[in-house]
């Protein structure tokens, strides 16, 4: 698993830069206990920086709820198996 943003060494890029559609991720507040697991459906980038994701369209794996989440709320990438 990729370390949360708050625990990553200074030289490593943020976790969300590695996220692509089809991945399963952990989203939530890095400083709190509120988190959820989601499957990424779509990665949205900005016109100003087309290489950097800003929003993810995800589906909550527990409830099936569709959400748009800010990229910095992705704290972990769940390894595929």
MODELLER restraints for C-alpha pairs under 7 A, 6 or more apart:
rsr = mdl.restraints
at = mdl.atoms
rsr.add(forms.Gaussian(group=physical.xy_distance, feature=features.Distance(at['CA:1:A'], at['CA:76:A']), mean=6.45, stdev=0.5))
rsr.add(forms.Gaussian(group=physical.xy_distance, feature=features.Distance(at['CA:1:A'], at['CA:77:A']), mean=6.06, stdev=0.5))
rsr.add(forms.Gaussian(group=physical.xy_distance, feature=features.Distance(at['CA:1:A'], at['CA:78:A']), mean=5.92, stdev=0.5))
rsr.add(forms.Gaussian(group=physical.xy_distance, feature=features.Distance(at['CA:1:A'], at['CA:79:A']), mean=6.20, stdev=0.5))
rsr.add(forms.Gaussian(group=physical.xy_distance, feature=features.Distance(at['CA:2:A'], at['CA:15:A']), mean=7.00, stdev=0.5))
rsr.add(forms.Gaussian(group=physical.xy_distance, feature=features.Distance(at['CA:2:A'], at['CA:76:A']), mean=5.26, stdev=0.5))
rsr.add(forms.Gaussian(group=physical.xy_distance, feature=features.Distance(at['CA:2:A'], at['CA:77:A']), mean=5.84, stdev=0.5))
rsr.add(forms.Gaussian(group=physical.xy_distance, feature=features.Distance(at['CA:3:A'], at['CA:76:A']), mean=6.28, stdev=0.5))
rsr.add(forms.Gaussian(group=physical.xy_distance, feature=features.Distance(at['CA:4:A'], at['CA:30:A']), mean=6.79, stdev=0.5))
rsr.add(forms.Gaussian(group=physical.xy_distance, feature=features.Distance(at['CA:4:A'], at['CA:75:A']), mean=4.67, stdev=0.5))
rsr.add(forms.Gaussian(group=physical.xy_distance, feature=features.Distance(at['CA:4:A'], at['CA:76:A']), mean=5.81, stdev=0.5))
rsr.add(forms.Gaussian(group=physical.xy_distance, feature=features.Distance(at['CA:5:A'], at['CA:14:A']), mean=6.31, stdev=0.5))
rsr.add(forms.Gaussian(group=physical.xy_distance, feature=features.Distance(at['CA:5:A'], at['CA:15:A']), mean=6.77, stdev=0.5))
rsr.add(forms.Gaussian(group=physical.xy_distance, feature=features.Distance(at['CA:5:A'], at['CA:75:A']), mean=6.05, stdev=0.5))
rsr.add(forms.Gaussian(group=physical.xy_distance, feature=features.Distance(at['CA:6:A'], at['CA:30:A']), mean=6.52, stdev=0.5))
rsr.add(forms.Gaussian(group=physical.xy_distance, feature=features.Distance(at['CA:15:A'], at['CA:74:A']), mean=6.93, stdev=0.5))
rsr.add(forms.Gaussian(group=physical.xy_distance, feature=features.Distance(at['CA:15:A'], at['CA:75:A']), mean=6.51, stdev=0.5))
rsr.add(forms.Gaussian(group=physical.xy_distance, feature=features.Distance(at['CA:15:A'], at['CA:76:A']), mean=6.66, stdev=0.5))
rsr.add(forms.Gaussian(group=physical.xy_distance, feature=features.Distance(at['CA:16:A'], at['CA:71:A']), mean=5.76, stdev=0.5))
rsr.add(forms.Gaussian(group=physical.xy_distance, feature=features.Distance(at['CA:16:A'], at['CA:72:A']), mean=6.53, stdev=0.5))
rsr.add(forms.Gaussian(group=physical.xy_distance, feature=features.Distance(at['CA:16:A'], at['CA:74:A']), mean=5.94, stdev=0.5))
rsr.add(forms.Gaussian(group=physical.xy_distance, feature=features.Distance(at['CA:17:A'], at['CA:52:A']), mean=6.58, stdev=0.5))
rsr.add(forms.Gaussian(group=physical.xy_distance, feature=features.Distance(at['CA:17:A'], at['CA:53:A']), mean=6.63, stdev=0.5))
rsr.add(forms.Gaussian(group=physical.xy_distance, feature=features.Distance(at['CA:20:A'], at['CA:43:A']), mean=6.52, stdev=0.5))
rsr.add(forms.Gaussian(group=physical.xy_distance, feature=features.Distance(at['CA:21:A'], at['CA:40:A']), mean=5.00, stdev=0.5))
rsr.add(forms.Gaussian(group=physical.xy_distance, feature=features.Distance(at['CA:21:A'], at['CA:41:A']), mean=5.17, stdev=0.5))
rsr.add(forms.Gaussian(group=physical.xy_distance, feature=features.Distance(at['CA:21:A'], at['CA:42:A']), mean=5.26, stdev=0.5))
rsr.add(forms.Gaussian(group=physical.xy_distance, feature=features.Distance(at['CA:21:A'], at['CA:43:A']), mean=6.20, stdev=0.5))
rsr.add(forms.Gaussian(group=physical.xy_distance, feature=features.Distance(at['CA:22:A'], at['CA:39:A']), mean=6.43, stdev=0.5))
rsr.add(forms.Gaussian(group=physical.xy_distance, feature=features.Distance(at['CA:22:A'], at['CA:40:A']), mean=5.37, stdev=0.5))
rsr.add(forms.Gaussian(group=physical.xy_distance, feature=features.Distance(at['CA:22:A'], at['CA:41:A']), mean=6.13, stdev=0.5))
rsr.add(forms.Gaussian(group=physical.xy_distance, feature=features.Distance(at['CA:23:A'], at['CA:39:A']), mean=5.86, stdev=0.5))
rsr.add(forms.Gaussian(group=physical.xy_distance, feature=features.Distance(at['CA:23:A'], at['CA:40:A']), mean=5.54, stdev=0.5))
rsr.add(forms.Gaussian(group=physical.xy_distance, feature=features.Distance(at['CA:24:A'], at['CA:38:A']), mean=5.61, stdev=0.5))
rsr.add(forms.Gaussian(group=physical.xy_distance, feature=features.Distance(at['CA:24:A'], at['CA:39:A']), mean=4.38, stdev=0.5))
rsr.add(forms.Gaussian(group=physical.xy_distance, feature=features.Distance(at['CA:24:A'], at['CA:40:A']), mean=6.15, stdev=0.5))
rsr.add(forms.Gaussian(group=physical.xy_distance, feature=features.Distance(at['CA:24:A'], at['CA:77:A']), mean=6.29, stdev=0.5))
rsr.add(forms.Gaussian(group=physical.xy_distance, feature=features.Distance(at['CA:24:A'], at['CA:78:A']), mean=5.41, stdev=0.5))
rsr.add(forms.Gaussian(group=physical.xy_distance, feature=features.Distance(at['CA:25:A'], at['CA:37:A']), mean=5.75, stdev=0.5))
rsr.add(forms.Gaussian(group=physical.xy_distance, feature=features.Distance(at['CA:25:A'], at['CA:38:A']), mean=5.46, stdev=0.5))
rsr.add(forms.Gaussian(group=physical.xy_distance, feature=features.Distance(at['CA:25:A'], at['CA:39:A']), mean=6.34, stdev=0.5))
rsr.add(forms.Gaussian(group=physical.xy_distance, feature=features.Distance(at['CA:25:A'], at['CA:74:A']), mean=6.63, stdev=0.5))
rsr.add(forms.Gaussian(group=physical.xy_distance, feature=features.Distance(at['CA:25:A'], at['CA:76:A']), mean=5.70, stdev=0.5))
rsr.add(forms.Gaussian(group=physical.xy_distance, feature=features.Distance(at['CA:25:A'], at['CA:77:A']), mean=4.49, stdev=0.5))
rsr.add(forms.Gaussian(group=physical.xy_distance, feature=features.Distance(at['CA:25:A'], at['CA:78:A']), mean=5.34, stdev=0.5))
rsr.add(forms.Gaussian(group=physical.xy_distance, feature=features.Distance(at['CA:26:A'], at['CA:35:A']), mean=6.76, stdev=0.5))
rsr.add(forms.Gaussian(group=physical.xy_distance, feature=features.Distance(at['CA:26:A'], at['CA:36:A']), mean=5.73, stdev=0.5))
rsr.add(forms.Gaussian(group=physical.xy_distance, feature=features.Distance(at['CA:26:A'], at['CA:37:A']), mean=4.57, stdev=0.5))
rsr.add(forms.Gaussian(group=physical.xy_distance, feature=features.Distance(at['CA:26:A'], at['CA:38:A']), mean=6.35, stdev=0.5))
rsr.add(forms.Gaussian(group=physical.xy_distance, feature=features.Distance(at['CA:26:A'], at['CA:74:A']), mean=5.86, stdev=0.5))
rsr.add(forms.Gaussian(group=physical.xy_distance, feature=features.Distance(at['CA:26:A'], at['CA:75:A']), mean=5.77, stdev=0.5))
rsr.add(forms.Gaussian(group=physical.xy_distance, feature=features.Distance(at['CA:26:A'], at['CA:76:A']), mean=5.03, stdev=0.5))
rsr.add(forms.Gaussian(group=physical.xy_distance, feature=features.Distance(at['CA:26:A'], at['CA:77:A']), mean=6.33, stdev=0.5))
rsr.add(forms.Gaussian(group=physical.xy_distance, feature=features.Distance(at['CA:27:A'], at['CA:35:A']), mean=5.50, stdev=0.5))
rsr.add(forms.Gaussian(group=physical.xy_distance, feature=features.Distance(at['CA:27:A'], at['CA:36:A']), mean=5.42, stdev=0.5))
rsr.add(forms.Gaussian(group=physical.xy_distance, feature=features.Distance(at['CA:27:A'], at['CA:37:A']), mean=6.24, stdev=0.5))
rsr.add(forms.Gaussian(group=physical.xy_distance, feature=features.Distance(at['CA:27:A'], at['CA:73:A']), mean=5.29, stdev=0.5))
rsr.add(forms.Gaussian(group=physical.xy_distance, feature=features.Distance(at['CA:27:A'], at['CA:74:A']), mean=4.41, stdev=0.5))
rsr.add(forms.Gaussian(group=physical.xy_distance, feature=features.Distance(at['CA:27:A'], at['CA:75:A']), mean=5.70, stdev=0.5))
rsr.add(forms.Gaussian(group=physical.xy_distance, feature=features.Distance(at['CA:28:A'], at['CA:34:A']), mean=5.78, stdev=0.5))
rsr.add(forms.Gaussian(group=physical.xy_distance, feature=features.Distance(at['CA:28:A'], at['CA:35:A']), mean=4.18, stdev=0.5))
rsr.add(forms.Gaussian(group=physical.xy_distance, feature=features.Distance(at['CA:28:A'], at['CA:36:A']), mean=6.40, stdev=0.5))
rsr.add(forms.Gaussian(group=physical.xy_distance, feature=features.Distance(at['CA:28:A'], at['CA:73:A']), mean=5.23, stdev=0.5))
rsr.add(forms.Gaussian(group=physical.xy_distance, feature=features.Distance(at['CA:28:A'], at['CA:74:A']), mean=6.55, stdev=0.5))
rsr.add(forms.Gaussian(group=physical.xy_distance, feature=features.Distance(at['CA:28:A'], at['CA:75:A']), mean=6.87, stdev=0.5))
rsr.add(forms.Gaussian(group=physical.xy_distance, feature=features.Distance(at['CA:29:A'], at['CA:35:A']), mean=6.66, stdev=0.5))
rsr.add(forms.Gaussian(group=physical.xy_distance, feature=features.Distance(at['CA:29:A'], at['CA:73:A']), mean=6.23, stdev=0.5))
rsr.add(forms.Gaussian(group=physical.xy_distance, feature=features.Distance(at['CA:30:A'], at['CA:75:A']), mean=6.49, stdev=0.5))
rsr.add(forms.Gaussian(group=physical.xy_distance, feature=features.Distance(at['CA:36:A'], at['CA:60:A']), mean=7.00, stdev=0.5))
rsr.add(forms.Gaussian(group=physical.xy_distance, feature=features.Distance(at['CA:37:A'], at['CA:60:A']), mean=6.02, stdev=0.5))
rsr.add(forms.Gaussian(group=physical.xy_distance, feature=features.Distance(at['CA:37:A'], at['CA:61:A']), mean=5.91, stdev=0.5))
rsr.add(forms.Gaussian(group=physical.xy_distance, feature=features.Distance(at['CA:38:A'], at['CA:58:A']), mean=5.82, stdev=0.5))
rsr.add(forms.Gaussian(group=physical.xy_distance, feature=features.Distance(at['CA:38:A'], at['CA:59:A']), mean=5.30, stdev=0.5))
rsr.add(forms.Gaussian(group=physical.xy_distance, feature=features.Distance(at['CA:38:A'], at['CA:60:A']), mean=4.35, stdev=0.5))
rsr.add(forms.Gaussian(group=physical.xy_distance, feature=features.Distance(at['CA:38:A'], at['CA:61:A']), mean=5.18, stdev=0.5))
rsr.add(forms.Gaussian(group=physical.xy_distance, feature=features.Distance(at['CA:39:A'], at['CA:58:A']), mean=5.42, stdev=0.5))
rsr.add(forms.Gaussian(group=physical.xy_distance, feature=features.Distance(at['CA:39:A'], at['CA:59:A']), mean=5.36, stdev=0.5))
rsr.add(forms.Gaussian(group=physical.xy_distance, feature=features.Distance(at['CA:39:A'], at['CA:60:A']), mean=6.64, stdev=0.5))
rsr.add(forms.Gaussian(group=physical.xy_distance, feature=features.Distance(at['CA:39:A'], at['CA:61:A']), mean=6.66, stdev=0.5))
rsr.add(forms.Gaussian(group=physical.xy_distance, feature=features.Distance(at['CA:40:A'], at['CA:56:A']), mean=6.57, stdev=0.5))
rsr.add(forms.Gaussian(group=physical.xy_distance, feature=features.Distance(at['CA:40:A'], at['CA:57:A']), mean=6.08, stdev=0.5))
rsr.add(forms.Gaussian(group=physical.xy_distance, feature=features.Distance(at['CA:40:A'], at['CA:58:A']), mean=4.45, stdev=0.5))
rsr.add(forms.Gaussian(group=physical.xy_distance, feature=features.Distance(at['CA:40:A'], at['CA:59:A']), mean=6.70, stdev=0.5))
rsr.add(forms.Gaussian(group=physical.xy_distance, feature=features.Distance(at['CA:41:A'], at['CA:57:A']), mean=5.46, stdev=0.5))
rsr.add(forms.Gaussian(group=physical.xy_distance, feature=features.Distance(at['CA:41:A'], at['CA:58:A']), mean=5.30, stdev=0.5))
rsr.add(forms.Gaussian(group=physical.xy_distance, feature=features.Distance(at['CA:42:A'], at['CA:56:A']), mean=5.79, stdev=0.5))
rsr.add(forms.Gaussian(group=physical.xy_distance, feature=features.Distance(at['CA:42:A'], at['CA:57:A']), mean=5.01, stdev=0.5))
rsr.add(forms.Gaussian(group=physical.xy_distance, feature=features.Distance(at['CA:43:A'], at['CA:53:A']), mean=6.27, stdev=0.5))
rsr.add(forms.Gaussian(group=physical.xy_distance, feature=features.Distance(at['CA:43:A'], at['CA:55:A']), mean=6.20, stdev=0.5))
rsr.add(forms.Gaussian(group=physical.xy_distance, feature=features.Distance(at['CA:43:A'], at['CA:56:A']), mean=4.76, stdev=0.5))
rsr.add(forms.Gaussian(group=physical.xy_distance, feature=features.Distance(at['CA:43:A'], at['CA:57:A']), mean=6.49, stdev=0.5))
rsr.add(forms.Gaussian(group=physical.xy_distance, feature=features.Distance(at['CA:44:A'], at['CA:53:A']), mean=5.61, stdev=0.5))
rsr.add(forms.Gaussian(group=physical.xy_distance, feature=features.Distance(at['CA:44:A'], at['CA:54:A']), mean=5.99, stdev=0.5))
rsr.add(forms.Gaussian(group=physical.xy_distance, feature=features.Distance(at['CA:44:A'], at['CA:55:A']), mean=5.08, stdev=0.5))
rsr.add(forms.Gaussian(group=physical.xy_distance, feature=features.Distance(at['CA:44:A'], at['CA:56:A']), mean=6.01, stdev=0.5))
rsr.add(forms.Gaussian(group=physical.xy_distance, feature=features.Distance(at['CA:45:A'], at['CA:51:A']), mean=6.81, stdev=0.5))
rsr.add(forms.Gaussian(group=physical.xy_distance, feature=features.Distance(at['CA:45:A'], at['CA:52:A']), mean=5.79, stdev=0.5))
rsr.add(forms.Gaussian(group=physical.xy_distance, feature=features.Distance(at['CA:45:A'], at['CA:53:A']), mean=4.36, stdev=0.5))
rsr.add(forms.Gaussian(group=physical.xy_distance, feature=features.Distance(at['CA:45:A'], at['CA:54:A']), mean=5.21, stdev=0.5))
rsr.add(forms.Gaussian(group=physical.xy_distance, feature=features.Distance(at['CA:45:A'], at['CA:55:A']), mean=6.77, stdev=0.5))
rsr.add(forms.Gaussian(group=physical.xy_distance, feature=features.Distance(at['CA:46:A'], at['CA:54:A']), mean=6.63, stdev=0.5))
rsr.add(forms.Gaussian(group=physical.xy_distance, feature=features.Distance(at['CA:53:A'], at['CA:71:A']), mean=6.49, stdev=0.5))
rsr.add(forms.Gaussian(group=physical.xy_distance, feature=features.Distance(at['CA:54:A'], at['CA:70:A']), mean=6.02, stdev=0.5))
rsr.add(forms.Gaussian(group=physical.xy_distance, feature=features.Distance(at['CA:54:A'], at['CA:71:A']), mean=5.03, stdev=0.5))
rsr.add(forms.Gaussian(group=physical.xy_distance, feature=features.Distance(at['CA:55:A'], at['CA:68:A']), mean=6.46, stdev=0.5))
rsr.add(forms.Gaussian(group=physical.xy_distance, feature=features.Distance(at['CA:55:A'], at['CA:69:A']), mean=5.61, stdev=0.5))
rsr.add(forms.Gaussian(group=physical.xy_distance, feature=features.Distance(at['CA:55:A'], at['CA:70:A']), mean=4.67, stdev=0.5))
rsr.add(forms.Gaussian(group=physical.xy_distance, feature=features.Distance(at['CA:55:A'], at['CA:71:A']), mean=5.08, stdev=0.5))
rsr.add(forms.Gaussian(group=physical.xy_distance, feature=features.Distance(at['CA:56:A'], at['CA:68:A']), mean=5.60, stdev=0.5))
rsr.add(forms.Gaussian(group=physical.xy_distance, feature=features.Distance(at['CA:56:A'], at['CA:69:A']), mean=5.36, stdev=0.5))
rsr.add(forms.Gaussian(group=physical.xy_distance, feature=features.Distance(at['CA:56:A'], at['CA:70:A']), mean=6.50, stdev=0.5))
rsr.add(forms.Gaussian(group=physical.xy_distance, feature=features.Distance(at['CA:56:A'], at['CA:71:A']), mean=6.30, stdev=0.5))
rsr.add(forms.Gaussian(group=physical.xy_distance, feature=features.Distance(at['CA:57:A'], at['CA:67:A']), mean=5.79, stdev=0.5))
rsr.add(forms.Gaussian(group=physical.xy_distance, feature=features.Distance(at['CA:57:A'], at['CA:68:A']), mean=4.54, stdev=0.5))
rsr.add(forms.Gaussian(group=physical.xy_distance, feature=features.Distance(at['CA:57:A'], at['CA:69:A']), mean=6.56, stdev=0.5))
rsr.add(forms.Gaussian(group=physical.xy_distance, feature=features.Distance(at['CA:58:A'], at['CA:66:A']), mean=5.76, stdev=0.5))
rsr.add(forms.Gaussian(group=physical.xy_distance, feature=features.Distance(at['CA:58:A'], at['CA:67:A']), mean=5.38, stdev=0.5))
rsr.add(forms.Gaussian(group=physical.xy_distance, feature=features.Distance(at['CA:58:A'], at['CA:68:A']), mean=6.26, stdev=0.5))
rsr.add(forms.Gaussian(group=physical.xy_distance, feature=features.Distance(at['CA:59:A'], at['CA:65:A']), mean=5.47, stdev=0.5))
rsr.add(forms.Gaussian(group=physical.xy_distance, feature=features.Distance(at['CA:59:A'], at['CA:66:A']), mean=4.45, stdev=0.5))
rsr.add(forms.Gaussian(group=physical.xy_distance, feature=features.Distance(at['CA:59:A'], at['CA:67:A']), mean=6.21, stdev=0.5))
rsr.add(forms.Gaussian(group=physical.xy_distance, feature=features.Distance(at['CA:60:A'], at['CA:66:A']), mean=6.47, stdev=0.5))
